[in-house]
């Protein structure tokens, strides 16, 4: 359940949800992500770190940039969990 706790914590913030939506469109560098917001780069870095801790995004160094990508496996696990708890189970 710890994985889900980190996932729900990561999803609880509107900025992180917006970052997820951006990365769903394409992989991006931290600078490209920061351009979409009116907050400081350290604040964006904090949000990216929380998303990484929840395994919702991955990062890969490409030259002098770090490229962030969405990790859809975690989202699939969360959706599966939701579906399992909402199924009509015969008792």
Steps between C-alpha positions, in 0.01 A plus 500: 500500500797736538518532121141618495560742788783665307288504185205665669727752671656585164159535336365722779671811366364686194849597382611137497183399318576765237858373467359151443272635229795672332711185509208300363538706182877450464822457698638835617800652674461678834546832320221424255273404788593812698410721201136391544480639855544829682696349788870468566710221353581365849124467562459308174797282599328423831184389317703289257679331791170411667371354174825300464469370857152377413642336183253699292778643285845385395801707406787441260807711441537603136807715451474789742125456550290267710193384310190404699249241380171377634508151654161363404550173691424671832182650358394158374554355848291775663219453247510124552471554876201731452332246274560218747344686791201612296415159352178342618618201695270217587510414864 
